[in-house]
């Protein structure tokens, strides 16, 4: 020990503890932003989806996948490394040993809906497909794999008939859903009649979906949230549009006990909101036989803690039978993880509310997954004042939302 | 005017004469007492013990120099011993020891009776008190490793840095040359942490420099048992013990920002991580040193000790919080997660040591 003290050059070679919560930081030589997260129960791996890009550099945007073990170690990195093409990943879903990634691909000024396949077995990107029409930008915000089909939902630019007089009045964003097979071949493209975009989608059965959309009034620009239930060859807009004061933004939906629970937030900013003035929860029961939302039964939960929860949420997640997590970023740029439970009769009680990050601009929450009463979530972290030094943070908390144990 | 000046000169002359007479009497008195001491010694050597006290009695009250007085007391005590007046011998020798607590007898020169008399008294200091100032060199030993980076990409290093310490101590003589004591010690213990984790790069080495100097400020209460060797001018000793260490506060200073290696590092203000550290800690102490006698009664000691930490200084429940209210903030700012660690230290100090004597007859005489 004396020799050690005199030389005093200790390399910490002791193996890290494997049973604890953690905060890990990953990245490449470029700017990295967290997007989505999956815990692969089969391989006990954490899979992080991220963007990798250099500011202002066309063609530098790649899909970035980081795989780590259950403890955040042994990280391996994979990139599309495509030349002349910018990929912008937004969400992913897992099917066996393959990851499917939705988002947008930009090539020669054309922005199309993107679907990419990544093999977890060979750790290679098998293909990156683009879906869209010329001169009409399109983006997929949500992906769901069911019945060997992939549901992509998002937005597309198109002409909009506002007053249903068969004349197209304006050109703007409309909702769009595409169904493709597991090899990326398109099976169906859904109607595009309503202005706005689909933020999240869940398939009820082969033909029926539930979606959470954002309406955008093409004239006033007012934005509103809407829950839809429809069939793939039918109309959007047959669902439930809660009566809110406007500038309400959808986040995602989950289904539980014949109800759709959808999370949203309010902002004073109409486009690209950076600040929140409260959150809300839709609760919309649906008919279990056909998936239709039961008319007049939907409720908007705005009281209790939702009203004062001024965060821009990124995900609502069910973690126990009647308990849920919300991950988001508050107006101080602090990442927040909130757990609440349903107390019956549409009452919801806050269990805990934990803060993470640095309180500096640039910290944004990613997505959260649960694992044996522990919660993983990823986040984009910008270090110090270096706005370009933006890396991925992977957090694992215990069931109390604590990093410490 | 002339008369006044003459008067002033007269008084000055008178004053000089008076002072001269005073010192002359004093010197004369001392000369007389010196002669008396010589006479007493001569009579002692001739075996005429009964007059000795009479010869030196007056000078014992006033007239001897300090050394003469001590010599006279020793002579008188020995005289009483030979006259079989044991109680008086003890009383006189006690008086001698009070005036010269470090009085030594030389078994080669002094008579065995004096040695016998000397050994009847407690002549060692009851306690020593010291003022301590020193430098230390601290480095942690890792119990469990933690990192905010994928473990295989990290290269965490700890390097000892100089710190300092100061305080006071007291040591009581409990048995022969064995002392038991305690200290009140402030210390600042520093170490350097560096890491250069590799982020992914296809082209060039993509390392990032992370470093900070951690300063831990302790208030310690060491309790030690010390064994000393001899009463010579240089008195070696060794000791061991335990220390209760209260961590007052802890900072990470000279933080590097987590930035590419080729970017100019920009120092940050220090990060207070006191809440990340356990306030109560224990450590062991093993030390050696030597007291060096000065011309006076005090001593100067050079002390070297090894202080291995026994407890984990990291508060496990605050690892990702530190002093902040937002979880992970301290980790993102410093680029490091505090390992579970013990803090070890070596220290070299200089001590001003002052003994406190209280001579008295031993009970088991």
Interface residues (C-beta under 8 A of the other chain):
Chain A: X1 X2 X4 X5 X6 X8 X9 X10 X11 X12 X13 X14 X15 X16 X17 X21 X22 X23 X24 X25 X26 X27 X28 X29 X68 X72 X73 X74 X75 X77 X334 X354 X355 X356 X357 X358 X359 X381 X383 X384 X386 X389 X391 X393 X395 X402 X403 X404 X405
Chain B: X137 X139 X140 X141 X142 X143 X144 X145 X146 X147 X148 X149 X150 X151 X152 X153 X155 X156 X157 X158 X159 X160 X191 X199 X200 X201 X203 X204 X206 X257 X258 X259 X260 X263 X266 X268 X306 X308 X316 X317 X318 X319 X320 X321 X325 X326 X327 X328 X329 X331 X332 X333 X337 X339 X344 X345 X346
